[in-house]
């Protein structure tokens, strides 16, 4: 059996298993909530607060790289890659759709790659690198956060596992690139601060 056909069969089996065969009534509202963008507004507000508190005027660098990461992952996955691959979502597949539970609106026709996975793994990668550079701390929970959102997309029947994997790779590459840019510019902002903020005795 060709590799792509094997992956396709595995994808179809896994999405039915996760969406239908291993479902739990109490998980339905949890998973639908986890994948909703409004759910994570408090987290985004906290990241902005953290950037302003830790970086002060240099928060623009953290915020700008965050927005750049999201803009690239979202536009690349939704506007470029999905039309290019043209792979139907599980819930849009006429053969597979009847086997899945309708937990949410199916959305657009195509699902490869998952924009949710690309966006959140992109943010996780950038934030992990940036926080490590700023504080020296490793926020490993960011990877769990992104993975849970990706799993929720499979659970509700909007994506195959491979959609999540490809989206995650897109996000990791983009977020790592933004992290590289941040680390290159971060020392520049520190030198600027040293030059233009003389000691109190000289003010």
Number of C-alpha atoms within 10 A of each C-alpha: 5 6 8 9 10 10 13 14 11 14 18 15 13 17 25 22 15 18 23 16 11 9 15 10 7 8 12 16 11 11 19 17 15 18 20 14 9 11 12 13 11 10 11 12 11 12 16 17 14 14 20 16 12 13 16 11 12 16 16 14 17 23 15 12 21 23 13 16 28 21 12 18 29 23 13 18 25 21 12 12 19 20 14 12 12 13 17 18 23 27 28 19 13 10 9 16 16 12 15 20 15 14 15 12 10 16 11 13 17 23 28 26 30 32 28 27 31 34 26 27 34 32 29 26 24 29 23 21 23 26 17 13 15 13 9 10 12 14 14 10 11 18 15 13 14 22 19 15 22 28 19 24 26 24 28 26 27 29 28 29 25 18 24 26 18 18 29 27 16 24 32 24 18 24 32 22 18 26 26 15 15 20 15 11 12 17 11 10 15 12 11 10 13 10 9 8 11 10 8 6 5 6 6
